Amino acid sequence: MHKLLEDAPGKTLLLLGNEAIARGAIEAGVACGATYPGTPSSEISLNLFQISRETDLYFEYSTNEKVALEVAAAAANCGVRTLCIMKHVGVNVAADALMTLAYVGIKGGLVIVSADDPYMFSSQNEQDNRYYGKLSGLCILEPSTLQEAKEMTVAAFDLSEKLGQPVILRTTTRINHSTAAITLGPISPRQAGGGFEKNPFMLVTVPAVSRKLHTRLLERIEKAVALAEQSPYNFVQGQGPLGIVTNGVSFNYVADAVNDLKLNGRVSILRLGFTNPAPKNLIASFLAGKERVLVAEEGEPFMEEMVKVAAQEKGFALPIAGKGKELFSHEGEFDPALVRRVIAAYFSVLYQEPEKLELSDLPPIPARPPNLCAGCPHRASFAIIKKAAKGKEVMFPTDIGCYTLGLLPPLNAADFLICMGSSSGTAGGFARFSGKQVISFIGDSTFFHSGIPGLVNAIYNNHDFTLVILDNGTTAMTGHQPHPGVDMEALGFGGYNRIDIEKVIRGLGVENIAVIEPLKVKKSIKAVEELFQKPGVKVVLSKELCPLYARSLGKASNRVFAVSDKCKNHRICVDELGCPAMYIQDGRVKINPGQCTGCAVCAQVCPENAILPAK
Amino acid sequence: MQVVRLIIVAVGGQGNLLAAKVLGEAALFAGVPVNMSEIHGMAQRGGVVESAIIFGNAASSIISDGEADILVGFEPAETLRALNRAHADTWVISSTSPLPPFTAALGKGVYPKIEDMLALMAKKTAKVIAFDALELARQANNPLAVNMVLVGALAATGKLPFGPEAVKKAIETTTKEKFVPANLKAFELGFGAAS
């Protein structure tokens, strides 16, 4: 049995934040889940996917976040409790569905997890998704601890059903990827079956219907305000004339700082966990009689604005601050020392910062950026494309996945990236205006996610570029989740269909296609060189399994390579490929047999044929 | 209970997250409050993986620069790189077995000499325990058990708010069954090296 299914209320388990959220959904009797994977949310989905294999929970990896939310919206409109999981930028993809789903509402509880990523540990921006609550009119719940993350997930389902609206559970990386002891609660039985009652004049959003629905949404927001005012997730801790309003993990740093600075009895903390819509009366009563108030929140001044509005409406003139010079930044994540320092400065508390080590005499340490794994077929694909395009002035729009690491030397094969799917869309614009030959890279999962519309557009508008689809048979970056092109039978999962990327491309009418096996370097270079001669939209489909994934399928080879005495030390292998299995010892190139996967790409670029299978 | 802040740094693939999990489970067995956080993401892709573990009554799950009481490094250059997380009273435990980053192979930077790195650590912190954890892991018949060797060394310092028995119990319940004997052996060898 999956560990999150254990029916043992009161038992304590060490859980990752994402496991705690998945457990909360189980305790709430979740019967449907849908997602597109994205760090830091992915383990919520992984656990629910595993659980779906042994229960009647329905869980799917959808093609993208918009589709996931649409599936979720339908399930919830059939009365089924549903969890829809995505990273913060995924909500942008789902936003079209989200905004009008807020009008239409739901019958079974629908909780949308938005996993935000302050500091961008693994994201392209650090947008603050609390504003989606304001934009859509939906409630936002934000946990500070992992225990609370589990409990809020349960409460979010109840709140969703009480209001007839989806609820957004907003987390940050330090909730998703922290670990703590979690006390389990009782599991509500799952109501897996659903049904749909027709009511087109409330569910089909033509203008006349939507006008009614908007009125109803505003009434529901009023009801939500009353619930936020009374919510146990909005509470005051401590007392004193100095006030701090805080949320999420910042609350933990504030609580520690108040202890460390010995401010107990002087500082009162308003912790907001139900942050949208604003509990204005609660905030106003907190402000009454305070000397000054600090708002401690990562990201944008979301609560700071609501606190200032509440103060203005009551005519309070006390100083209120959060973001600003010497205070908190919009950028990055907080840490305990930063919060301690800002609290001390804002409230003029005497505070001696702990002495830092003097480290100016440390030698420079070579950087250790993430790198494509040893044997990664993307490395071979980049080498092939660059060799075939030699002498041409080329630019490389890229996309989101492991292959974004093609950015780094020595591959240097990434010139532009804004979002999932942007490789195929931007390539058309660059083909028209960059004055360079355009070669764009996209992975298989990203192609299904949002790469197809850009390719359709390019064919229709007759753009001239090459799209390289790096098909490694899995969603590698986020931990090998399946996607519509994956062989689910090989994973032991029945009941799925598989979509063949080559057939999709041919079906769209692309005539100039090179299907290559990137570990066959010379043959691939020739095929790509020929393709580059053709006009219009061209596609290279580069097919080779991710070696980590191949290993998990039991398909990895045992062969390893070694550098023989024939080596003339050109170092083309090291300089062009940058494979982490290669290193220099005593001025000679060596291959670490523990890392080599036997892909033989280095052997094929060596002009002396000096790299041979190890005996 | 006094708060103890521990940072573990390692190269992706060295088993940092499993080491952290073992220590978290050990704290749970011993009834010690624990909050941990880790950075995943690109970890599998050869970057640096960092775990923060806070034992005792603190609400935070991360550790600010200069505030780690113990720093454990699975690779000497990474231990040195993380020295900004330590303070003058910090105890440092490091493997001496190097894993030079591929940037060094590309000629973008020189990997510092191990004895120089250890001397710098010793100069700036209260105590340095350094040994070849890879060699001890090999002696335990599992070269992947570098993490358990270093957990053993950590348990020997007496700096953790629980004893070695809780850690051994956590190794038995948390690591894969077929690796438990080698992991316990690795733990013992690390414990011995630091005692």
Interface residues (C-beta under 8 A of the other chain):
Chain A: T12 L14 T39 P40 F121 S122 T145 T173 R174 H177 S178 T179 A180 A181 V249 F251 N252 Y253 A255 D256 D335 P336 A337 L338 P354 E355 K356 L357 E358 L359 D361 L362 P363 P364 I365 P366 A367 R368 P369 P370 N371 L372 C373 C402 L405 P409 P410 L548 V574 D575 G578 C579 P580 M582 Y583 I584 G594
Chain B: V11 G12 A20 K21 G24 E25 L28 P33 V34 N35 M36 S37 E38 I39 H40 G41 M42 Q44 R45 G46 G47 V48 A58 A59 S60 S61 I62 I63 S64 D65 G66 E67 A77 E78 L80 R81 L83 N84 A86 H87 A88 P100 P101 F102 T103 A104 A105 L106 K108 G109 V110 Y111 P112 D116 M117 L120 K124 T125 P143
